[in-house]
Amino acid sequence: QFDVVHGGFGTKPKQVHAPTVRFVLNRVSVGQTNLLEVATRTLDAIAWGGLYDDVNGGVFRYCSGCDWTAPHVEKLLDINASVLELLLDGWAVLGERRYRDRAVELIRYVLDTFADHDAGGFFSSQYADTDYYSTDAMGRQTLAQPRVDRSIYSDGTAKMAGAFLHAAAAFGDSSLLEFAATSLERVVGDTYQQGHGIAHDVDSGQAVRGLLADQVFVSDSLLDLYGATDREVYLDMAQELMRFSLRALWDTHQGGFYDRVVAEDDVGLLRQPLKGFVDNCSAARVLARLSHLTGHGEFRERAVATLVSQRSGARGRGVLAASWVLAELELDE
C-alpha cells in the first residue's frame, strides 16, 4: 500500500499511520534496506507536506489529497505526539539531521500551544480555522490564532508525555523529562481511584472512568518514566492499571480487552462494549513490557492471549496490522 509517487500509504485521505511508519523504521534499523525509501519518503511527506504547518508549527489532522494537499486543519494532541515520536525515531535510525530539527520545531509548538505550564498536562486540540491557515505568515499576523480546546484527557496527555520522555533522552534535556513527569503525576493524582483505574477527563476527575485506552497509554508512559528515573512507584502504578484492566475489561471467553467498563446506568449501544484492534495491540505491547520488567508470567500469558484474539483480524487490516506486529516484536525481545 506504499504510495511510490507521494509517500505514505494508500490513496486518500493521507494520514500519519504512525505504527506502520514505526514498524518500517524498525525493519530498516535491523538492515532491511529495501524499506529505506518507504521510511524516508513517508517521513518527508508527513513533516514537509501539507500536513505540517510551516508557519506556526504543528501537525494537522489529515490531508484530503493523495499528494498530501488540502489539509483538514484541526491540530490534535495525539497526532502531534505520534509525529514527534516518528521524527525522533527517524533521526535515530536514519541519521538525518532534518528530522531532529523538525522535532525541535514541533516541541516548541507543543510547549507554546498545548502545554499547561501551570499544573502540567497537555490540552487536547487546536480548532480548525480554514481562513486563518489559508493565509501566509504576514496575513496571519492580522488574525487571531485559532482557539485551543483546553480539555486535558488522560490518554492524550500520556502519549505526549511519552514523546517528551523520548525527546528528553534524545536531546539530554531534563526540562522535558520534568514536564512529562509532572503531567503524568497530575493525571494519576487527579483521576486515579484505587481498584477502579484512571478516569478520562483530568479536569472533571470522575466523569468517565474505565476506558481501556486511558489505562494502556498511561501505563505505557509510566513505564517510560520508570525507565528514565528508576523510581519504583511508576512501575507499581503501571502494574496496577493493567491489573485493573485484566479484572474489569478482559473477555474471559475469547481473550482480549473490551474498550470500556459497562456502567449500570448505560443504555442502548452503550451496553455493548467493543474490542478495538489497535487498542488491544497496544495493551498486548504494554503487557509484554511489564513481563520483561517484572518477570511475572501472567503478564506474558495475557499478552500472548490478546495477540491470539486479534490474529485473524490482523490479516485484513492492511497497514493497521503493523500495530499487531509491533506488539509481537515487543513480546519476542
C-alpha positions as CSV (number, residue, x, y, z in Angstrom):
1,Q,0.0,0.0,0.0
2,F,3.0,2.3,-0.1
3,D,2.4,5.3,-2.4
4,V,5.6,5.3,-4.5
5,V,4.7,8.7,-6.0
6,H,3.7,10.8,-3.0
7,G,4.9,8.8,0.0
8,G,2.6,7.5,2.7
9,F,0.1,4.7,2.4
10,G,-3.0,4.2,0.3
11,T,-4.5,6.9,-1.9
12,K,-6.6,9.4,0.0
13,P,-7.1,10.8,2.6
14,K,-3.5,10.8,3.6
15,Q,-2.8,10.4,7.3
16,V,0.1,9.6,9.6
17,H,-0.3,5.8,10.2
18,A,2.2,6.0,13.0
19,P,2.5,2.3,13.9
20,T,3.2,1.5,10.2
21,V,6.0,4.0,9.9
22,R,7.4,2.9,13.3
23,F,7.4,-0.7,12.0
24,V,9.2,0.3,8.8
25,L,11.8,2.2,10.8
26,N,12.2,-0.9,13.0
27,R,12.9,-3.0,9.9
28,V,15.4,-0.5,8.5
29,S,17.2,-0.4,11.8
30,V,17.9,-4.2,11.6
31,G,19.2,-4.0,8.0
32,Q,16.1,-4.3,5.8
33,T,17.4,-1.6,3.4
34,N,14.7,-2.2,0.8
35,L,12.3,-0.3,3.1
36,L,14.6,2.7,3.3
37,E,12.7,4.6,0.6
38,V,9.4,3.9,2.3
39,A,10.7,5.3,5.5
40,T,12.3,8.5,4.2
41,R,9.6,9.4,1.6
42,T,6.8,8.9,4.1
43,L,8.5,10.8,6.9
44,D,9.4,13.6,4.5
45,A,5.8,13.8,3.3
46,I,4.4,14.0,6.8
47,A,6.9,16.6,8.0
48,W,7.2,18.8,4.9
49,G,4.0,18.2,3.0
50,G,0.6,19.9,3.6
51,L,0.1,18.0,6.8
52,Y,2.7,20.2,8.6
53,D,2.0,23.9,9.4
54,D,5.3,25.6,8.2
55,V,4.2,29.0,9.7
56,N,3.1,28.2,13.3
57,G,4.3,24.7,13.6
58,G,2.3,21.6,14.5
59,V,0.6,18.8,12.5
60,F,-2.9,19.0,11.0
61,R,-5.4,16.1,11.3
62,Y,-5.1,14.6,7.8
63,C,-4.9,15.6,4.1
64,S,-7.8,15.1,1.7
65,G,-5.5,15.0,-1.3
66,C,-3.4,11.9,-2.2
67,D,-0.4,14.2,-2.7
68,W,-0.6,15.5,0.9
69,T,-2.6,18.6,0.0
70,A,-5.9,20.0,1.2
71,P,-5.3,19.5,4.9
72,H,-8.1,19.3,7.5
73,V,-6.6,22.0,9.7
74,E,-7.6,20.9,13.2
75,K,-4.5,20.0,15.2
76,L,-4.9,17.1,17.6
77,L,-2.6,16.4,20.5
78,D,-2.3,12.7,19.9
79,I,-1.4,13.1,16.2
80,N,1.3,15.6,17.1
81,A,2.6,13.2,19.8
82,S,2.8,10.4,17.2
83,V,4.7,12.6,14.7
84,L,7.1,13.8,17.3
85,E,7.9,10.1,18.1
86,L,8.4,9.3,14.5
87,L,10.7,12.3,13.9
88,L,12.9,11.2,16.8
89,D,12.9,7.6,15.5
90,G,13.7,8.8,12.1
91,W,16.7,10.8,13.4
92,A,17.9,7.9,15.4
93,V,17.6,5.2,12.7
94,L,18.3,7.2,9.5
95,G,20.8,9.7,11.0
96,E,19.2,12.6,9.1
97,R,19.5,15.9,11.0
98,R,16.4,17.4,9.3
99,Y,14.3,15.1,11.4
100,R,16.0,16.3,14.5
101,D,15.4,19.9,13.6
102,R,11.8,19.3,12.7
103,A,11.3,17.6,16.1
104,V,12.7,20.6,17.9
105,E,10.3,22.9,16.0
106,L,7.4,20.6,16.9
107,I,8.4,20.5,20.6
108,R,8.4,24.3,20.5
109,Y,4.9,24.4,19.1
110,V,3.6,21.9,21.7
111,L,5.1,23.9,24.5
112,D,3.7,27.2,23.2
113,T,0.2,25.8,22.4
114,F,-0.7,22.6,24.2
115,A,1.3,22.6,27.4
116,D,-0.4,23.6,30.6
117,H,2.5,25.3,32.3
118,D,0.6,26.0,35.5
119,A,-0.3,22.4,36.5
120,G,1.2,20.0,33.9
121,G,-0.6,18.1,31.2
122,F,-1.4,18.9,27.6
123,F,-4.5,20.4,26.0
124,S,-6.4,18.3,23.6
125,S,-6.6,20.2,20.3
126,Q,-6.4,23.5,18.4
127,Y,-9.5,24.2,16.5
128,A,-9.7,24.3,12.7
129,D,-9.9,27.7,11.1
130,T,-9.6,27.5,7.3
131,D,-9.4,31.2,6.8
132,Y,-6.5,31.6,9.2
133,Y,-4.5,28.7,7.8
134,S,-5.1,29.7,4.1
135,T,-3.1,32.9,4.6
136,D,0.7,33.3,4.6
137,A,2.8,34.3,7.6
138,M,2.2,38.1,7.1
139,G,-1.5,37.6,6.7
140,R,-1.8,35.5,9.9
141,Q,-0.3,38.4,11.9
142,T,-3.5,40.3,11.3
143,L,-5.7,37.5,12.5
144,A,-6.3,35.8,15.9
145,Q,-4.9,32.4,16.2
146,P,-7.4,29.5,16.3
147,R,-8.7,28.7,19.8
148,V,-7.3,25.9,21.8
149,D,-9.6,23.3,23.4
150,R,-8.1,23.3,27.0
151,S,-9.6,20.0,27.9
152,I,-6.9,17.6,29.3
153,Y,-7.5,13.9,28.7
154,S,-5.6,11.1,30.2
155,D,-4.7,9.1,27.0
156,G,-3.6,12.2,25.0
157,T,-1.5,13.6,27.8
158,A,0.1,10.2,28.4
159,K,1.0,10.0,24.7
160,M,2.6,13.4,24.6
161,A,4.3,12.8,27.9
162,G,5.8,9.6,26.4
163,A,7.0,11.6,23.4
164,F,8.6,14.2,25.7
165,L,10.4,11.5,27.5
166,H,11.7,10.2,24.2
167,A,12.9,13.7,23.3
168,A,14.4,14.2,26.8
169,A,16.6,11.2,26.3
170,A,17.5,12.1,22.7
171,F,18.4,15.7,23.5
172,G,19.7,15.3,27.1
173,D,17.0,17.8,28.1
174,S,15.9,17.4,31.8
175,S,13.2,20.0,31.5
176,L,11.3,17.8,29.1
177,L,11.6,14.9,31.5
178,E,10.4,17.0,34.4
179,F,7.4,18.3,32.5
180,A,6.5,14.8,31.4
181,A,6.7,13.6,35.0
182,T,4.6,16.5,36.2
183,S,2.0,15.7,33.5
184,L,1.7,12.0,34.3
185,E,1.6,12.7,38.0
186,R,-1.2,15.1,37.5
187,V,-3.2,12.5,35.5
188,V,-2.7,9.9,38.2
189,G,-3.2,12.2,41.1
190,D,-6.3,13.8,39.8
191,T,-8.1,10.8,38.3
192,Y,-6.9,7.5,39.8
193,Q,-9.2,5.7,42.1
194,Q,-8.0,2.6,43.9
195,G,-9.4,-0.5,42.3
196,H,-11.1,1.5,39.5
197,G,-8.3,2.7,37.4
198,I,-7.8,6.1,35.6
199,A,-10.6,8.4,34.6
200,H,-10.6,10.1,31.2
201,D,-11.1,13.8,31.8
202,V,-8.4,15.2,34.1
203,D,-10.4,18.3,34.9
204,S,-13.7,16.7,35.8
205,G,-11.9,13.8,37.6
206,Q,-14.5,11.2,38.0
207,A,-16.8,11.8,35.0
208,V,-15.8,8.9,32.6
209,R,-13.8,6.0,34.1
210,G,-12.7,2.6,32.9
211,L,-11.7,3.3,29.3
212,L,-9.1,0.8,28.1
213,A,-7.1,3.4,26.1
214,D,-6.6,5.5,29.3
215,Q,-5.2,2.6,31.3
216,V,-3.0,1.4,28.5
217,F,-1.4,4.7,27.4
218,V,-0.9,6.0,30.9
219,S,0.7,2.6,31.8
220,D,2.9,2.8,28.7
221,S,4.2,6.2,29.5
222,L,4.6,5.4,33.2
223,L,6.9,2.6,32.1
224,D,8.9,5.1,30.0
225,L,9.1,7.3,33.1
226,Y,10.3,4.4,35.2
227,G,13.0,3.7,32.7
228,A,14.1,7.3,32.8
229,T,14.0,7.7,36.6
230,D,14.3,4.2,38.1
231,R,11.5,5.2,40.6
232,E,9.5,2.0,41.5
233,V,6.3,4.0,42.1
234,Y,5.9,4.5,38.4
235,L,6.3,0.8,37.7
236,D,3.9,-0.1,40.5
237,M,1.2,2.2,39.1
238,A,1.6,0.8,35.6
239,Q,1.1,-2.7,37.0
240,E,-1.9,-1.5,39.0
241,L,-3.6,0.0,35.9
242,M,-3.0,-3.1,33.8
243,R,-4.2,-5.4,36.5
244,F,-7.4,-3.3,36.8
245,S,-7.8,-3.7,33.0
246,L,-7.4,-7.5,33.3
247,R,-10.0,-7.6,36.0
248,A,-12.6,-5.3,34.6
249,L,-12.1,-5.4,30.8
250,W,-10.9,-8.9,29.9
251,D,-13.0,-11.1,27.7
252,T,-13.0,-14.4,29.7
253,H,-14.4,-16.4,26.7
254,Q,-12.3,-15.3,23.7
255,G,-9.5,-13.3,25.2
256,G,-8.6,-9.7,24.6
257,F,-9.9,-6.5,26.1
258,Y,-13.2,-4.6,25.8
259,D,-12.9,-0.9,25.3
260,R,-14.6,0.2,28.5
261,V,-16.4,-0.8,31.6
262,V,-20.2,-1.0,31.2
263,A,-21.9,1.1,33.8
264,E,-25.2,0.1,35.5
265,D,-27.0,3.1,34.0
266,D,-25.7,2.6,30.4
267,V,-28.5,2.2,27.8
268,G,-28.7,1.0,24.2
269,L,-25.4,0.6,22.4
270,L,-23.5,1.8,25.5
271,R,-24.3,-1.6,26.9
272,Q,-22.3,-3.3,24.1
273,P,-18.6,-2.7,24.6
274,L,-16.3,-3.2,21.6
275,K,-12.9,-4.9,21.2
276,G,-10.8,-2.3,19.3
277,F,-8.0,-3.8,17.3
278,V,-5.3,-1.1,17.8
279,D,-6.0,-0.6,21.5
280,N,-5.8,-4.4,22.1
281,C,-2.5,-4.5,20.2
282,S,-1.3,-1.6,22.4
283,A,-2.4,-3.4,25.5
284,A,-0.5,-6.5,24.4
285,R,2.6,-4.5,23.9
286,V,2.4,-2.9,27.4
287,L,1.8,-6.3,29.0
288,A,4.9,-7.6,27.2
289,R,6.9,-4.7,28.6
290,L,5.6,-5.4,32.1
291,S,6.5,-9.1,31.6
292,H,10.1,-8.1,30.8
293,L,10.4,-5.7,33.6
294,T,8.8,-7.7,36.4
295,G,9.3,-11.3,35.3
296,H,5.6,-12.0,36.1
297,G,4.4,-14.8,33.9
298,E,0.8,-13.7,33.9
299,F,1.6,-10.5,32.0
300,R,3.2,-12.5,29.2
301,E,0.4,-15.1,29.1
302,R,-2.2,-12.4,28.8
303,A,-0.1,-10.6,26.1
304,V,0.0,-13.7,24.1
305,A,-3.7,-14.4,24.6
306,T,-4.5,-10.8,23.5
307,L,-2.5,-11.2,20.3
308,V,-4.1,-14.5,19.6
309,S,-7.5,-12.9,20.0
310,Q,-6.6,-10.3,17.3
311,R,-4.6,-12.6,14.9
312,S,-7.4,-13.4,12.4
313,G,-8.4,-9.7,12.3
314,A,-4.9,-8.5,11.7
315,R,-4.6,-10.2,8.3
316,G,-7.4,-8.0,6.9
317,R,-6.3,-4.7,8.5
318,G,-3.8,-3.6,5.8
319,V,-1.3,-1.1,7.1
320,L,-3.0,-1.1,10.5
321,A,-1.7,-4.7,11.0
322,A,1.6,-3.0,12.0
323,S,0.2,-2.5,15.5
324,W,-0.1,-6.3,15.9
325,V,3.4,-6.9,14.6
326,L,4.9,-4.3,16.9
327,A,3.3,-6.0,19.9
328,E,4.7,-9.3,18.7
329,L,8.2,-7.9,18.3
330,E,8.0,-6.5,21.9
331,L,6.9,-9.9,23.1
332,D,9.9,-11.6,21.5
333,E,12.6,-9.2,22.7
